[in-house]
Amino acid sequence: TDSSTSEGWARKTNFSELTDDPIQATVRLEVARSHATRMIENGIKDYSQWFPGNENIVADSLSRDDDLSDSALTNLLLSLNLPQVPQKFHIVPLPNDISSWLTS
């Protein structure tokens, strides 16, 4: 959902349920630790903030306006002068190939 954060995922996930496959539980724990390490090392703060529906323009637009190009969507959001959009905001497309330390 628009309000999900990685912190919320980490808090809600039980990494040691007795019914879990031990390999899956270990992998989830490794992913959570790696993610937390990157957040700490890069000074990233992860939090969500709720906005009423009519003020939730940014999240709604980012998740639903897939008919706009990245530059058109960036320009639209910047033109609205919303407090949630920093002046240097821009959308960066994902690379064609994504590699993961989990599979290497």
Backbone as JSON Lines, residues from 0, in Angstrom:
{"i":0,"aa":"T","n":[0.84,-1.18,0.0],"ca":[0.0,0.0,0.0],"c":[0.88,1.24,0.0]}
{"i":1,"aa":"D","n":[0.26,2.39,-0.16],"ca":[1.02,3.64,-0.2],"c":[1.76,3.92,1.1]}
{"i":2,"aa":"S","n":[1.3,3.37,2.21],"ca":[1.91,3.69,3.5],"c":[2.88,2.63,4.01]}
{"i":3,"aa":"S","n":[3.18,1.64,3.2],"ca":[4.09,0.59,3.65],"c":[5.53,1.07,3.65]}
{"i":4,"aa":"T","n":[6.28,0.7,4.66],"ca":[7.71,1.0,4.71],"c":[8.46,-0.28,5.0]}
{"i":5,"aa":"S","n":[9.74,-0.25,4.73],"ca":[10.55,-1.43,5.04],"c":[10.63,-1.63,6.55]}
{"i":6,"aa":"E","n":[10.56,-0.54,7.3],"ca":[10.56,-0.68,8.76],"c":[9.32,-1.45,9.21]}
{"i":7,"aa":"G","n":[8.18,-1.13,8.61],"ca":[6.95,-1.83,8.95],"c":[7.04,-3.3,8.63]}
{"i":8,"aa":"W","n":[7.65,-3.62,7.47],"ca":[7.84,-5.03,7.1],"c":[8.7,-5.73,8.15]}
{"i":9,"aa":"A","n":[9.8,-5.11,8.55],"ca":[10.7,-5.73,9.5],"c":[10.02,-5.94,10.86]}
{"i":10,"aa":"R","n":[9.2,-5.0,11.27],"ca":[8.53,-5.13,12.56],"c":[7.44,-6.19,12.55]}
{"i":11,"aa":"K","n":[6.75,-6.34,11.41],"ca":[5.64,-7.28,11.33],"c":[6.08,-8.71,11.06]}
{"i":12,"aa":"T","n":[7.27,-8.87,10.54],"ca":[7.74,-10.2,10.16],"c":[8.28,-10.93,11.36]}
{"i":13,"aa":"N","n":[7.83,-12.16,11.52],"ca":[8.36,-13.01,12.58],"c":[9.41,-13.9,11.95]}
{"i":14,"aa":"F","n":[10.66,-13.71,12.33],"ca":[11.75,-14.4,11.69],"c":[12.03,-15.78,12.28]}
{"i":15,"aa":"S","n":[11.32,-16.16,13.29],"ca":[11.66,-17.43,13.93],"c":[10.44,-18.27,14.29]}
{"i":16,"aa":"E","n":[9.41,-18.22,13.46],"ca":[8.25,-19.05,13.73],"c":[8.64,-20.52,13.67]}
{"i":17,"aa":"L","n":[8.14,-21.29,14.6],"ca":[8.5,-22.71,14.68],"c":[8.06,-23.49,13.45]}
{"i":18,"aa":"T","n":[7.01,-23.04,12.78],"ca":[6.5,-23.76,11.61],"c":[7.25,-23.39,10.33]}
{"i":19,"aa":"D","n":[8.09,-22.37,10.36],"ca":[8.81,-21.94,9.16],"c":[9.94,-22.89,8.8]}
{"i":20,"aa":"D","n":[10.2,-22.94,7.53],"ca":[11.39,-23.64,7.04],"c":[12.59,-22.89,7.59]}
{"i":21,"aa":"P","n":[13.55,-23.56,8.23],"ca":[14.69,-22.87,8.83],"c":[15.51,-22.08,7.81]}
{"i":22,"aa":"I","n":[15.58,-22.56,6.58],"ca":[16.33,-21.84,5.55],"c":[15.62,-20.53,5.21]}
{"i":23,"aa":"Q","n":[14.3,-20.56,5.06],"ca":[13.55,-19.34,4.76],"c":[13.66,-18.34,5.91]}
{"i":24,"aa":"A","n":[13.57,-18.8,7.14],"ca":[13.7,-17.9,8.29],"c":[15.09,-17.27,8.32]}
{"i":25,"aa":"T","n":[16.13,-18.05,8.02],"ca":[17.5,-17.53,8.0],"c":[17.67,-16.49,6.9]}
{"i":26,"aa":"V","n":[17.11,-16.76,5.72],"ca":[17.22,-15.8,4.62],"c":[16.51,-14.5,4.97]}
{"i":27,"aa":"R","n":[15.31,-14.58,5.55],"ca":[14.59,-13.35,5.94],"c":[15.39,-12.55,6.94]}
{"i":28,"aa":"L","n":[16.01,-13.23,7.9],"ca":[16.82,-12.55,8.9],"c":[18.03,-11.87,8.24]}
{"i":29,"aa":"E","n":[18.69,-12.56,7.32],"ca":[19.84,-11.98,6.62],"c":[19.42,-10.75,5.81]}
{"i":30,"aa":"V","n":[18.28,-10.83,5.14],"ca":[17.79,-9.69,4.35],"c":[17.5,-8.51,5.27]}
{"i":31,"aa":"A","n":[16.85,-8.75,6.38],"ca":[16.52,-7.66,7.31],"c":[17.79,-7.02,7.87]}
{"i":32,"aa":"R","n":[18.77,-7.83,8.23],"ca":[20.03,-7.29,8.77],"c":[20.78,-6.49,7.71]}
{"i":33,"aa":"S","n":[20.83,-7.01,6.49],"ca":[21.51,-6.3,5.41],"c":[20.83,-4.97,5.12]}
{"i":34,"aa":"H","n":[19.52,-4.99,5.08],"ca":[18.76,-3.76,4.84],"c":[19.02,-2.74,5.95]}
{"i":35,"aa":"A","n":[18.97,-3.18,7.19],"ca":[19.21,-2.28,8.32],"c":[20.62,-1.71,8.27]}
{"i":36,"aa":"T","n":[21.6,-2.51,7.9],"ca":[22.98,-2.05,7.8],"c":[23.1,-0.96,6.74]}
{"i":37,"aa":"R","n":[22.49,-1.17,5.55],"ca":[22.54,-0.15,4.49],"c":[21.86,1.14,4.94]}
{"i":38,"aa":"M","n":[20.75,1.02,5.63],"ca":[20.05,2.21,6.11],"c":[20.93,3.0,7.08]}
{"i":39,"aa":"I","n":[21.57,2.31,8.01],"ca":[22.41,2.97,9.01],"c":[23.64,3.59,8.34]}
{"i":40,"aa":"E","n":[24.32,2.82,7.49],"ca":[25.55,3.3,6.85],"c":[25.31,4.5,5.94]}
{"i":41,"aa":"N","n":[24.12,4.61,5.36],"ca":[23.82,5.7,4.44],"c":[22.98,6.81,5.07]}
{"i":42,"aa":"G","n":[22.72,6.71,6.37],"ca":[21.97,7.76,7.07],"c":[20.54,7.9,6.57]}
{"i":43,"aa":"I","n":[19.94,6.79,6.15],"ca":[18.58,6.84,5.62],"c":[17.59,6.67,6.75]}
{"i":44,"aa":"K","n":[16.6,7.53,6.78],"ca":[15.53,7.44,7.76],"c":[14.29,6.92,7.04]}
{"i":45,"aa":"D","n":[13.71,5.88,7.58],"ca":[12.57,5.22,6.95],"c":[11.34,5.43,7.83]}
{"i":46,"aa":"Y","n":[10.42,6.2,7.35],"ca":[9.19,6.4,8.1],"c":[8.06,6.68,7.12]}
{"i":47,"aa":"S","n":[6.87,6.44,7.56],"ca":[5.72,6.76,6.73],"c":[4.95,7.89,7.4]}
{"i":48,"aa":"Q","n":[4.2,8.58,6.59],"ca":[3.38,9.67,7.1],"c":[2.04,9.58,6.4]}
{"i":49,"aa":"W","n":[0.98,9.62,7.16],"ca":[-0.36,9.5,6.6],"c":[-0.86,10.86,6.16]}
{"i":50,"aa":"F","n":[-1.47,10.9,4.99],"ca":[-2.13,12.11,4.48],"c":[-3.56,11.75,4.14]}
{"i":51,"aa":"P","n":[-4.52,12.62,4.44],"ca":[-5.9,12.34,4.04],"c":[-5.98,12.16,2.53]}
{"i":52,"aa":"G","n":[-6.96,11.41,2.06],"ca":[-7.08,11.08,0.64],"c":[-6.9,12.25,-0.31]}
{"i":53,"aa":"N","n":[-7.53,13.39,-0.02],"ca":[-7.42,14.53,-0.94],"c":[-6.06,15.22,-0.86]}
{"i":54,"aa":"E","n":[-5.22,14.87,0.11],"ca":[-3.87,15.43,0.21],"c":[-2.8,14.39,-0.15]}
{"i":55,"aa":"N","n":[-3.23,13.2,-0.52],"ca":[-2.3,12.11,-0.8],"c":[-1.92,12.06,-2.28]}
{"i":56,"aa":"I","n":[-1.75,13.22,-2.88],"ca":[-1.54,13.34,-4.31],"c":[-0.25,12.67,-4.77]}
{"i":57,"aa":"V","n":[0.82,12.83,-4.02],"ca":[2.12,12.3,-4.43],"c":[2.11,10.77,-4.51]}
{"i":58,"aa":"A","n":[1.74,10.12,-3.42],"ca":[1.73,8.66,-3.41],"c":[0.75,8.11,-4.44]}
{"i":59,"aa":"D","n":[-0.43,8.71,-4.53],"ca":[-1.41,8.25,-5.5],"c":[-0.88,8.39,-6.92]}
{"i":60,"aa":"S","n":[-0.26,9.51,-7.21],"ca":[0.26,9.74,-8.56],"c":[1.4,8.79,-8.89]}
{"i":61,"aa":"L","n":[2.32,8.59,-7.95],"ca":[3.45,7.69,-8.2],"c":[2.99,6.25,-8.42]}
{"i":62,"aa":"S","n":[1.94,5.85,-7.74],"ca":[1.5,4.45,-7.86],"c":[0.45,4.24,-8.95]}
{"i":63,"aa":"R","n":[-0.17,5.3,-9.45],"ca":[-1.28,5.1,-10.38],"c":[-1.12,5.76,-11.74]}
{"i":64,"aa":"D","n":[-0.28,6.77,-11.86],"ca":[-0.15,7.5,-13.13],"c":[0.91,6.87,-14.03]}
{"i":65,"aa":"D","n":[0.76,5.58,-14.31],"ca":[1.77,4.89,-15.11],"c":[1.64,5.18,-16.6]}
{"i":66,"aa":"D","n":[0.65,5.99,-16.98],"ca":[0.52,6.39,-18.38],"c":[1.42,7.58,-18.71]}
{"i":67,"aa":"L","n":[1.98,8.24,-17.68],"ca":[2.88,9.38,-17.88],"c":[4.33,8.92,-17.92]}
{"i":68,"aa":"S","n":[5.14,9.6,-18.7],"ca":[6.58,9.31,-18.69],"c":[7.15,9.77,-17.35]}
{"i":69,"aa":"D","n":[8.35,9.29,-17.02],"ca":[8.99,9.7,-15.77],"c":[9.18,11.2,-15.72]}
{"i":70,"aa":"S","n":[9.61,11.8,-16.83],"ca":[9.85,13.25,-16.82],"c":[8.53,14.02,-16.72]}
{"i":71,"aa":"A","n":[7.47,13.54,-17.37],"ca":[6.18,14.23,-17.28],"c":[5.63,14.13,-15.85]}
{"i":72,"aa":"L","n":[5.77,12.96,-15.23],"ca":[5.29,12.79,-13.86],"c":[6.11,13.65,-12.9]}
{"i":73,"aa":"T","n":[7.43,13.69,-13.09],"ca":[8.28,14.53,-12.26],"c":[7.86,15.99,-12.38]}
{"i":74,"aa":"N","n":[7.7,16.46,-13.61],"ca":[7.29,17.86,-13.83],"c":[5.94,18.16,-13.21]}
{"i":75,"aa":"L","n":[5.0,17.22,-13.34],"ca":[3.68,17.41,-12.74],"c":[3.78,17.58,-11.24]}
{"i":76,"aa":"L","n":[4.5,16.67,-10.58],"ca":[4.6,16.73,-9.12],"c":[5.34,17.98,-8.66]}
{"i":77,"aa":"L","n":[6.4,18.36,-9.37],"ca":[7.12,19.58,-8.99],"c":[6.27,20.83,-9.2]}
{"i":78,"aa":"S","n":[5.42,20.83,-10.2],"ca":[4.6,22.0,-10.5],"c":[3.52,22.24,-9.45]}
{"i":79,"aa":"L","n":[3.19,21.21,-8.68],"ca":[2.13,21.33,-7.67],"c":[2.61,22.02,-6.39]}
{"i":80,"aa":"N","n":[3.93,22.18,-6.25],"ca":[4.5,22.84,-5.06],"c":[4.0,22.23,-3.75]}
{"i":81,"aa":"L","n":[4.03,20.93,-3.68],"ca":[3.57,20.23,-2.47],"c":[4.72,20.12,-1.48]}
{"i":82,"aa":"P","n":[4.44,20.23,-0.18],"ca":[5.52,20.17,0.82],"c":[6.23,18.81,0.86]}
{"i":83,"aa":"Q","n":[5.58,17.73,0.39],"ca":[6.22,16.42,0.42],"c":[7.21,16.21,-0.73]}
{"i":84,"aa":"V","n":[7.25,17.1,-1.7],"ca":[8.11,16.92,-2.87],"c":[9.29,17.88,-2.77]}
{"i":85,"aa":"P","n":[10.5,17.35,-2.56],"ca":[11.67,18.24,-2.48],"c":[11.99,18.86,-3.84]}
{"i":86,"aa":"Q","n":[12.64,20.01,-3.83],"ca":[12.98,20.73,-5.06],"c":[13.79,19.88,-6.04]}
{"i":87,"aa":"K","n":[14.64,19.0,-5.54],"ca":[15.5,18.19,-6.4],"c":[14.91,16.82,-6.7]}
{"i":88,"aa":"F","n":[13.61,16.67,-6.5],"ca":[12.93,15.41,-6.74],"c":[13.06,15.0,-8.2]}
{"i":89,"aa":"H","n":[13.36,13.74,-8.44],"ca":[13.33,13.17,-9.79],"c":[13.13,11.66,-9.7]}
{"i":90,"aa":"I","n":[12.58,11.11,-10.74],"ca":[12.32,9.68,-10.8],"c":[13.45,9.02,-11.57]}
{"i":91,"aa":"V","n":[13.98,7.97,-11.0],"ca":[15.08,7.24,-11.64],"c":[14.55,5.87,-12.03]}
{"i":92,"aa":"P","n":[14.61,5.54,-13.32],"ca":[14.11,4.23,-13.73],"c":[14.99,3.1,-13.21]}
{"i":93,"aa":"L","n":[14.38,1.96,-13.01],"ca":[15.12,0.77,-12.6],"c":[15.98,0.29,-13.76]}
{"i":94,"aa":"P","n":[17.13,-0.29,-13.46],"ca":[17.95,-0.86,-14.54],"c":[17.25,-2.08,-15.15]}
{"i":95,"aa":"N","n":[17.64,-2.41,-16.39],"ca":[17.04,-3.57,-17.06],"c":[17.34,-4.86,-16.3]}
{"i":96,"aa":"D","n":[18.55,-4.98,-15.79],"ca":[18.94,-6.18,-15.05],"c":[19.2,-5.79,-13.59]}
{"i":97,"aa":"I","n":[18.6,-6.52,-12.7],"ca":[18.81,-6.29,-11.28],"c":[19.45,-7.54,-10.71]}
{"i":98,"aa":"S","n":[20.62,-7.36,-10.13],"ca":[21.27,-8.51,-9.5],"c":[21.1,-8.4,-7.99]}
{"i":99,"aa":"S","n":[21.14,-9.51,-7.35],"ca":[20.92,-9.55,-5.91],"c":[21.99,-10.36,-5.22]}
{"i":100,"aa":"W","n":[22.43,-9.88,-4.08],"ca":[23.39,-10.63,-3.3],"c":[22.78,-11.93,-2.8]}
{"i":101,"aa":"L","n":[21.47,-12.02,-2.81],"ca":[20.8,-13.25,-2.36],"c":[21.03,-14.41,-3.32]}
{"i":102,"aa":"T","n":[21.23,-14.08,-4.6],"ca":[21.35,-15.15,-5.59],"c":[22.79,-15.35,-6.05]}
{"i":103,"aa":"S","n":[23.73,-14.59,-5.5],"ca":[25.12,-14.74,-5.96],"c":[25.9,-15.68,-5.07]}
